[in-house]
Amino acid sequence: MASKNGPVLLTVPVIQQSRDERIMDKLIDNSQHWREKHRRAIAEHCYRGAPFMEDFGKKFLRIYKEEWEYLSDLATATTRFILESFKITTPVVCASELGDFPGQKSELLAQLSAKVGATTMLSGDGARGYVDESVFQRYGIGVEWQQFQHPEYPQRTSPKGEFLPRMAALDLLLNVGPEGLDLLRGARPADAAE
């Protein structure tokens, strides 16, 4: 989240049960007041008066009215809200719905990609050190490295009017609206947009 004091990181407290715990089994620690902290950060500190707060912010804040038990359910709800708001219709599938896979790291990603019929995996450049392209090749899947160049857009709250890149998708939605997706698509290098 962008604020006049710089980036604001919102976290959700979890109950640590085991190091081997799957993300889908991670429980939220609802004894802490994280929902009100998030609500205040979004509604009062970061996006009050943002151009699209009335259209989307209030709907997003409804997510915080529910007492979520599992972190994955909260993550799914916020992701689906953003996808719907930007009118993105790409199907979303949870890995747990696809079956059990014996692989780990690149092997697991390649297995999941193959299961859904992917021919290419788009990966952030920061993953070059741990994504093994040869594993994907064994499954007939190419790896494309994202060459994203962050577009600038008006942010209602940012320090001294400076643009803060790499904020949450909610920042783009509340400041620019659904058309913000066109900004992101326009930032793709010409050869990647084909």
C-alpha positions as CSV (number, residue, x, y, z in Angstrom):
1,M,0.0,0.0,0.0
2,A,1.2,3.5,-0.8
3,S,1.0,6.1,1.9
4,K,2.4,9.6,2.3
5,N,5.1,8.1,4.6
6,G,6.1,5.5,2.1
7,P,5.1,1.8,1.5
8,V,2.9,0.1,4.1
9,L,3.1,-3.6,4.4
10,L,0.0,-5.4,5.7
11,T,0.5,-8.8,7.2
12,V,-1.8,-11.5,8.5
13,P,-0.7,-13.2,11.7
14,V,-0.7,-17.0,11.6
15,I,-0.4,-19.8,14.0
16,Q,2.8,-21.8,13.5
17,Q,2.0,-25.5,13.9
18,S,4.8,-27.2,12.0
19,R,7.6,-26.3,9.5
20,D,6.1,-28.9,7.1
21,E,2.7,-27.3,7.2
22,R,1.1,-26.8,3.8
23,I,-0.1,-23.2,3.0
24,M,-3.7,-24.5,2.6
25,D,-3.5,-25.7,6.3
26,K,-2.1,-22.4,7.7
27,L,-4.4,-21.0,10.3
28,I,-4.9,-17.3,10.9
29,D,-4.3,-16.0,14.5
30,N,-7.6,-14.2,15.0
31,S,-6.8,-13.4,18.6
32,Q,-4.8,-10.4,17.1
33,H,-6.6,-7.3,15.7
34,W,-5.1,-7.5,12.2
35,R,-8.5,-7.0,10.4
36,E,-9.1,-3.6,11.9
37,K,-5.5,-2.6,11.3
38,H,-5.8,-3.5,7.6
39,R,-9.2,-1.7,7.4
40,R,-7.8,1.5,8.9
41,A,-4.7,1.4,6.7
42,I,-6.7,1.0,3.5
43,A,-9.8,3.2,4.3
44,E,-8.2,6.0,6.4
45,H,-4.4,6.2,5.8
46,C,-3.7,5.1,2.3
47,Y,-6.8,5.4,0.1
48,R,-9.2,7.8,1.7
49,G,-10.3,10.1,-1.2
50,A,-8.7,7.8,-3.8
51,P,-10.5,8.2,-7.2
52,F,-11.9,4.6,-7.1
53,M,-12.3,4.1,-3.3
54,E,-16.1,4.5,-3.6
55,D,-16.4,2.0,-6.5
56,F,-14.0,-0.7,-5.3
57,G,-12.5,0.1,-1.9
58,K,-15.8,-0.4,0.1
59,K,-16.4,-3.7,-1.6
60,F,-12.8,-4.8,-0.9
61,L,-13.2,-3.8,2.8
62,R,-16.2,-6.2,3.1
63,I,-13.6,-9.0,2.9
64,Y,-12.4,-7.9,6.4
65,K,-15.9,-8.3,7.9
66,E,-15.5,-12.1,7.7
67,E,-13.5,-13.9,10.3
68,W,-11.2,-16.1,8.1
69,E,-9.9,-19.3,9.6
70,Y,-7.4,-20.2,6.9
71,L,-4.8,-17.9,5.2
72,S,-5.4,-19.6,1.9
73,D,-9.1,-18.8,1.9
74,L,-8.4,-15.1,2.6
75,A,-5.7,-15.1,-0.1
76,T,-8.2,-16.6,-2.6
77,A,-10.9,-14.1,-1.7
78,T,-8.6,-11.1,-2.2
79,T,-7.2,-12.5,-5.4
80,R,-10.6,-13.2,-6.9
81,F,-11.8,-9.7,-5.9
82,I,-8.8,-8.2,-7.8
83,L,-9.3,-10.5,-10.9
84,E,-13.0,-9.6,-11.0
85,S,-12.4,-5.9,-10.6
86,F,-9.9,-5.8,-13.4
87,K,-12.2,-8.1,-15.5
88,I,-9.5,-10.8,-15.7
89,T,-11.2,-14.1,-16.7
90,T,-8.2,-16.4,-16.5
91,P,-9.3,-19.6,-14.7
92,V,-7.9,-20.0,-11.2
93,V,-7.2,-23.5,-9.9
94,C,-5.8,-24.4,-6.5
95,A,-2.9,-26.9,-6.7
96,S,-4.7,-28.9,-4.0
97,E,-7.5,-29.5,-6.5
98,L,-5.2,-31.1,-9.0
99,G,-4.1,-34.1,-6.9
100,D,-0.9,-35.1,-5.1
101,F,2.4,-34.6,-6.7
102,P,5.7,-36.0,-5.5
103,G,8.0,-33.2,-6.7
104,Q,9.4,-30.2,-5.0
105,K,10.6,-26.8,-6.2
106,S,11.0,-26.8,-10.0
107,E,9.8,-30.4,-10.3
108,L,6.5,-29.5,-8.5
109,L,6.0,-26.4,-10.6
110,A,6.6,-28.3,-13.8
111,Q,4.2,-31.1,-12.7
112,L,1.5,-28.6,-11.8
113,S,2.0,-26.7,-15.1
114,A,1.8,-29.9,-17.1
115,K,-1.4,-31.0,-15.3
116,V,-3.2,-27.8,-16.4
117,G,-1.9,-28.1,-19.9
118,A,0.5,-25.2,-19.8
119,T,3.1,-24.9,-22.6
120,T,5.0,-22.0,-21.0
121,M,5.6,-20.8,-17.5
122,L,6.0,-17.0,-17.0
123,S,8.4,-16.4,-14.1
124,G,9.8,-13.3,-12.5
125,D,13.4,-12.5,-13.2
126,G,14.2,-12.9,-9.5
127,A,13.6,-16.6,-9.7
128,R,16.4,-17.3,-12.2
129,G,18.6,-18.6,-9.3
130,Y,16.3,-21.4,-8.4
131,V,14.0,-22.3,-11.3
132,D,15.6,-25.1,-13.2
133,E,14.6,-24.7,-16.8
134,S,15.8,-28.2,-17.7
135,V,13.1,-29.7,-15.5
136,F,10.4,-27.8,-17.3
137,Q,11.9,-28.9,-20.7
138,R,11.5,-32.5,-19.6
139,Y,7.8,-31.8,-19.3
140,G,7.6,-30.0,-22.6
141,I,7.2,-26.6,-21.0
142,G,9.1,-23.5,-21.8
143,V,10.1,-20.9,-19.3
144,E,9.7,-17.2,-20.2
145,W,11.4,-14.7,-18.0
146,Q,9.2,-11.7,-17.3
147,Q,10.8,-8.4,-18.4
148,F,8.3,-6.2,-16.7
149,Q,8.9,-2.4,-16.7
150,H,6.8,-0.8,-14.1
151,P,4.5,1.9,-15.5
152,E,3.9,5.0,-13.4
153,Y,0.4,6.2,-12.6
154,P,-1.0,8.8,-10.3
155,Q,-0.9,7.7,-6.7
156,R,-3.1,9.8,-4.4
157,T,-0.8,9.3,-1.4
158,S,2.9,8.9,-1.9
159,P,5.8,10.7,-0.3
160,K,6.4,14.1,-1.9
161,G,4.5,13.0,-5.0
162,E,7.1,10.4,-5.8
163,F,5.8,7.3,-7.5
164,L,6.1,4.1,-5.4
165,P,6.5,1.0,-7.6
166,R,5.6,-2.6,-6.7
167,M,2.6,-1.7,-4.6
168,A,-0.4,-4.1,-4.2
169,A,-2.8,-4.5,-7.2
170,L,-5.3,-2.7,-4.9
171,D,-3.2,0.5,-5.2
172,L,-3.5,0.5,-9.0
173,L,-7.3,-0.3,-8.8
174,L,-8.1,2.4,-6.2
175,N,-6.0,5.0,-8.0
176,V,-6.6,4.3,-11.6
177,G,-9.6,1.9,-11.7
178,P,-10.1,-1.2,-14.0
179,E,-8.4,0.6,-16.9
180,G,-5.1,0.2,-14.9
181,L,-4.9,-3.2,-16.4
182,D,-4.2,-1.5,-19.8
183,L,-1.3,0.4,-18.2
184,L,0.2,-2.9,-17.1
185,R,-0.3,-4.5,-20.5
186,G,1.2,-1.5,-22.2
187,A,4.4,-1.8,-20.0
188,R,5.2,-5.2,-21.5
189,P,8.2,-5.2,-23.9
190,A,7.0,-5.3,-27.5
191,D,8.3,-8.8,-28.2
192,A,6.5,-10.2,-25.1
193,A,3.2,-8.6,-26.1
194,E,2.9,-10.7,-29.3
